[in-house]
């Protein structure tokens, strides 16, 4: 060994001349290795027969350098021009982009760093072709609705499968992962890449990979962000004076219409109860005294601050790599009293025990405390605030909230039962709520290299989630909400344990020109959900909010389980790294499937050809990469109720005299044949790169057919049931996606553009018995799914404005119907039979957009970086279900300001669109029509980021290695004609049968008569997406 | 590992075998009475809202779909009508499944016969109401598959009636005497005979009606005072023949909702919320003779709100439970509901036999002049038929009889048109829900609702 000597060197970036840390240095024979430190320096011990060193680092071309006798070895590495050699994460492994033959969208952390969303999925919107991410609710941390390549199911779940560090979890809430801990997010879009996830792959797969330190020096990063959030786009509602006129006219119109000889000047004394008007509204002096009243949006919303701090330490040696991080987020919500506080801790470690044996552990712990309201529409606080009459003050003279306070002068209004004040504070301040959730996600693995190229890996993964929810409602809510609800309290808790044992065998070997990679695996997974709830009433006062102070009057506990056993296999073969072939087969058995169909097979094949590597292509200089891809395969959707095939018995008790007799009844029709939905998808793709990757384009076409749709088919009610869960039906999605990246200017000043466009066409090919359409109704809003049409068309009358006079009625199908008068709704006679009947209902819209686009422009110059992200959605419609409350007369609720342009008389016909209000509608006022449906097209300036890396000459005077300051703005501006807050708002979420994150009480039975996903695109009063501006600094040590 | 049985639910695979299983299933079948005869059930709307007894002011839900009843503005798309259809057939299913499963169960024959008789009583009761409400209806006599359901079209009224008579005759022959009914609320022989009498009356077979009803005559007695029939704790009196049992006080018990649902909306003094259903018309109030104690017992004139103002909305006074606790905002009331009572039997007997003496037993209880006496207001009710019509209206007011009675005597259009816009006989049945026809276009619509 005396002849061994130490060699020193330094590695820099060939272009920027900056030192490169973490670069691997190896002797050619592989016996010795080293890594560069933060200054790019390394030291390696070599023997005399070492002739050269291999220098390698991800993102750089590997270099072989001859050993020199003395002095510092200076090495420059060139950045890889070939995007094809980027590594992407795929199911159960990684691949170079070159070898990918399916459709995988990959997004690395640079694309979402500095973004202020606590949920990474929100930051991905607009950045991924073929992935429609829409933020249905603007409350902090809310998961967006994600639909990958359209909607592949009608009544089963449509959420993608989440795979976090290898662990597949259904309905995972990404808010539990700190986005700054995420290295990359990959979306598996086509069947060949998702088939490895078998019966769970049909809605696409989202792979989330957390960071791990690199060998080299330890890296310490600290950052802090301060943000402000504000509702920048309000709903334009009537003020008090407009509202009073509306109220008076609705009562007068109703009264005149209620019998002969009645007139608007009739006093209350001759009117029956429903037509009486408060004197405050008819006496001009008293009316004027009410002024413009209260804007309840001012009361509900506030400018809300947020703080976020993060400390992370990462690094390692050749043998050990680690990342430790802690992040604390304290975010107030724009809605009064609402907030989100989150602490995330992460520890990722990988240790090479010996040459052949490595172990590791990724552990993430998240605690979230939040209060989130206003997301359920309808009777939730935001919707109720919008409905509240503007005539009332925020506080009455007694400091109470409502006019139903009998000691207040405002009580004079209480006898008018059609005046509404659901004071926002009665829900936010008189009702106390808190969610606490604790999520632990861990995976421990061991990897053993049996032979050269043959590896065995086993892992144990677990996701443990505990949530607690507490609620206490003060007695009477200061007369704000109902004025009479007794004090009551609820407490519930949820527990979920999901564990997975995964065992894989990997063989990866190059035989001359032939590359072969084989994967075999066996996995077992099981989940148990538990739910407990207690409620109490009879609280003596509001002093003690815990349930001990009241009388417990209700309690329940429930538990559910599911389990899966899977076998998987994949063969990847390539010839000359130019021709690629891949085949996948997975066999899934699931407890959710019927006894007659317990196991299913999900195969796929795919191929790729890098044409640009062919000899004949060398002459084409402009194109440096051209690759064709094709794949075909099958995936499944298992998102059905846990006990879907089984006939469940539910309690239905009777009492004989005073003797309680428990009863049991069948709650659903059993179906032992129940199984997964099966989606077969063809994917064709091409990747082209011009001018040394200056301009890159990738385009995909796909065609997928989902068979055996799990339909909760409405069945004739004479069977005793409204629906039956069955595998019938077929639907098709096909679409086109294009992704363009262009480095427009690439000098000191850099300008690059990313553009993506996706379109999807969805068509139902077959439904249940007789192809009977599926109709789901909520209030009057009806969605219809029928053969030949996309899923969930809005189905109702076509509204054509108002009848301006009697002559117009006489000349129309409404003549002689006995109720249509001038100023009433004009409904189109669609079937042309000269009358308005239910047969005139037709398709009046669909929420699915014609196409969606994302456009990002980034600029950089001397440490300054600036980017703008635009997101657009074109051609969809949205149903504004708030029309029920704010668009038509509804028991004294406030209305949209535009409604005050209603028809008042022949000489004052208003805008011709809004019909005259009446308290006793006899015609089509309350029916679902195109009056409720609006254009959902929008363009949003989604994000602006600007950051500045302080020059080294300043930083070098500090202990830090790098300092970067940044500002980030989300939801900067929205271009949309939509009446309510946001055309992305939808009150109904994707269907999910096992979402324990929801606060809804889980149903003990599997019968869900209306899948909520059918109503995607129906807005029943949602949480606005606030504009969020954050300022922050990142300091690296 | 993959065979996971539900943890929080029983499942059907090993159910319907033992007597214990069948007891549970029978209890669930009885529990369907709660929806079938609930305060906002089809029977309630049909008997009272369509009649001149009741009206609605502000109500929750799709107001226009509820107002459509009092306004005779029903359409096939009415969501309430669809709810009724679903509730009715759901109730029938729970009865039919017991009948279907017990046939093949290896159990004691006596037990089986009694269960069958009880279930056939319930089924007869349900179908008799349904056939009056809709006319021709699909006749489902056992649990049917989805495929079979598409082939099950509307059976003519006559067939349904025959089916009802058969069920009730079996029930009458096999149900026990009241003394042998061990559990309050279970049907007795006389419940079946009373109902059978009512069916025969509706079929205009008065002799058969009389024959059935006479078997009940004398087996029960009128309570000495009309007021003694009512109250949250008055249950299963000597006058009660078939009564739905409730128990209030706890959300975990089957409490009753008549008090809350029939209280005026937003009253805040009677109940926390009021459903506003079946508010009493002035016309019903005026029907009572002066000095009839039943008027005060039946109708409240209004209530005094928190401010001390009297709000003159008339509402019922029969199912009152002011003591009911409301820990979560809903009164947990204790009031039972009588489906069949002896006064009804007496009035039907007069109708079946043309003999006013039964009618006079009812009038005697409330100390009103007997029919035939000089003091009887015969100028207003100048025939026995009209006297019975009047007496039934005041005696059984708001107990879900009025519109059925008027229909039976072909008087619905003539009487109701005085206060509500009913146009013709066709409107005395409900529409077949739109969605039923959309699902199975072979189902026909009732004439009044075609082309709407």
Contacts between the chains, C-beta under 8 A, distances in Angstrom:
chain1	res1	chain2	res2	distance
A	273	B	57	5.7
A	273	B	313	6.7
A	274	B	57	5.5
A	274	B	58	6.6
A	404	B	268	7.0
A	406	B	306	4.0
A	406	B	307	5.7
A	411	B	306	7.4
A	411	B	307	5.4
A	412	B	307	7.9
A	414	B	266	7.9
A	414	B	268	7.9
A	414	B	305	6.9
A	414	B	306	7.4
A	414	B	307	6.7
A	415	B	305	6.5
A	415	B	307	7.6
A	415	B	309	6.1
A	415	B	311	6.6
A	417	B	57	7.7
A	417	B	58	5.2
A	417	B	265	5.7
A	417	B	266	4.2
A	418	B	58	6.2
A	482	B	272	7.1
A	482	B	273	7.1
A	482	B	329	7.1
A	483	B	268	6.5
A	484	B	268	5.2
A	484	B	272	4.7
A	484	B	273	7.6
A	484	B	329	7.8
A	485	B	272	6.8
A	485	B	329	4.9
A	486	B	272	7.6
A	486	B	326	6.6
A	486	B	327	6.5
A	486	B	328	7.7
A	486	B	329	6.9
A	488	B	327	6.7
A	488	B	328	5.6
A	488	B	329	7.6
A	524	B	1	7.4
A	526	B	1	7.8
A	535	B	328	6.9
A	536	B	327	7.9
A	537	B	327	2.8
A	537	B	328	5.6
A	538	B	325	7.7
A	538	B	327	5.6
A	551	B	327	7.0
A	553	B	250	6.9
A	553	B	251	5.7
A	553	B	252	7.8
A	553	B	327	4.8
A	553	B	328	7.1
A	554	B	251	5.6
A	554	B	252	6.8
A	554	B	328	7.8
A	557	B	8	7.8
A	558	B	7	7.8
A	558	B	8	4.3
A	559	B	7	4.3
A	559	B	8	5.6
A	560	B	6	7.7
A	560	B	7	6.6
A	560	B	8	7.0
A	561	B	4	5.1
A	561	B	7	6.6
A	562	B	4	6.7
A	563	B	1	5.5
A	563	B	2	5.6
A	563	B	4	6.1
A	564	B	2	7.6
A	565	B	1	6.3
A	565	B	2	6.4
A	589	B	2	5.3
A	590	B	2	6.6
A	591	B	1	7.9
A	591	B	2	4.5
A	591	B	3	6.9
A	591	B	4	4.2
A	595	B	3	7.8
A	598	B	2	6.0
A	642	B	4	7.7
A	642	B	6	7.7
A	643	B	4	7.9
A	643	B	6	4.6
A	643	B	9	7.1
A	643	B	11	7.5
A	646	B	5	7.6
A	646	B	6	6.2
A	646	B	11	4.9
A	646	B	12	7.4
A	646	B	13	7.3
A	647	B	11	6.0
A	647	B	12	3.5
A	647	B	13	7.3
A	648	B	6	6.0
A	648	B	9	4.3
A	648	B	10	7.5
A	648	B	11	5.6
A	648	B	12	7.4
A	649	B	9	6.1
A	649	B	10	4.1
A	649	B	11	6.2
A	649	B	12	6.1
A	649	B	15	6.3
A	650	B	9	6.8
A	652	B	27	7.5
A	652	B	28	4.1
A	652	B	31	4.4
A	652	B	32	7.8
A	652	B	94	7.7
A	653	B	27	6.6
A	653	B	28	8.0
A	653	B	31	6.2
A	653	B	253	7.9
A	653	B	254	5.8
A	654	B	27	4.6
A	654	B	28	7.5
A	654	B	30	4.2
A	654	B	31	4.5
A	654	B	33	7.8
A	654	B	34	7.9
A	654	B	185	7.5
A	654	B	245	7.1
A	654	B	254	6.5
A	655	B	185	7.6
A	655	B	245	5.1
A	655	B	246	6.6
A	655	B	247	4.6
A	655	B	253	6.6
A	655	B	254	5.2
A	656	B	183	3.7
A	656	B	184	5.3
A	656	B	185	4.7
A	656	B	186	6.7
A	656	B	245	5.9
A	657	B	183	6.9
A	657	B	184	3.3
A	657	B	185	6.5
A	657	B	235	7.2
A	657	B	236	6.8
A	657	B	245	6.2
A	658	B	247	6.1
A	659	B	183	6.7
A	659	B	184	7.8
A	660	B	247	7.0
A	660	B	253	6.4
A	660	B	254	7.8
A	661	B	23	7.6
A	661	B	27	4.4
A	661	B	30	7.8
A	661	B	183	7.7
A	662	B	24	6.3
A	662	B	27	6.4
A	663	B	24	5.5
A	663	B	25	7.1
A	663	B	26	7.5
A	663	B	27	3.2
A	663	B	28	3.4
A	663	B	29	7.6
A	663	B	30	7.2
A	663	B	31	5.2
A	664	B	10	5.9
A	664	B	15	7.2
A	664	B	24	4.3
A	664	B	25	6.4
A	664	B	27	7.9
A	664	B	28	5.6
A	665	B	25	7.2
A	665	B	28	3.9
A	665	B	29	7.9
A	665	B	31	7.7
A	665	B	94	5.4
A	666	B	12	5.7
A	666	B	97	6.6
A	667	B	9	7.9
A	669	B	146	7.5
A	670	B	12	6.1
A	713	B	146	7.7
A	714	B	435	7.7
A	714	B	439	6.4
A	715	B	146	4.6
A	715	B	149	6.5
A	715	B	439	7.7
A	716	B	146	7.3
A	716	B	149	4.1
A	716	B	150	6.7
A	716	B	152	7.6
A	716	B	436	6.9
A	716	B	439	5.5
A	716	B	440	5.7
A	717	B	85	5.8
A	717	B	86	4.8
A	717	B	89	4.9
A	717	B	90	7.5
A	717	B	436	6.9
A	718	B	89	4.9
A	718	B	138	4.8
A	718	B	140	5.2
A	718	B	144	7.3
A	718	B	149	5.4
A	718	B	152	6.0
A	719	B	89	7.6
A	719	B	93	7.1
A	719	B	140	8.0
A	719	B	143	7.6
A	719	B	144	5.9
A	719	B	145	7.4
A	719	B	146	6.0
A	719	B	149	4.8
A	720	B	89	5.8
A	720	B	90	5.4
A	720	B	92	6.8
A	720	B	93	2.4
A	720	B	94	7.2
A	720	B	96	7.5
A	720	B	97	7.7
A	720	B	143	6.8
A	721	B	90	7.7
A	721	B	93	7.4
A	722	B	86	6.3
A	724	B	146	6.0
A	769	B	146	6.6
A	769	B	147	7.1
A	769	B	150	6.4
A	770	B	150	7.2
A	772	B	438	7.4
A	772	B	439	5.4
A	772	B	440	7.9
A	773	B	438	7.2
A	775	B	435	6.4
A	775	B	438	6.7
A	777	B	79	7.2
A	779	B	62	6.7
A	780	B	62	6.7
A	780	B	79	7.9
A	819	B	73	8.0
A	835	B	451	7.0
A	837	B	451	5.4
A	837	B	452	5.7
A	838	B	75	7.1
A	838	B	76	6.5
A	838	B	77	5.7
A	838	B	434	6.0
A	838	B	452	6.3
A	891	B	58	6.4
A	891	B	63	7.5
A	920	B	67	7.5
A	921	B	64	5.8
A	922	B	64	8.0
A	922	B	71	7.4
A	922	B	73	6.7
A	925	B	64	7.9
A	926	B	62	7.0
A	926	B	63	7.8
A	926	B	64	4.9
A	1004	B	8	5.6
A	1004	B	9	5.8
A	1005	B	9	6.5
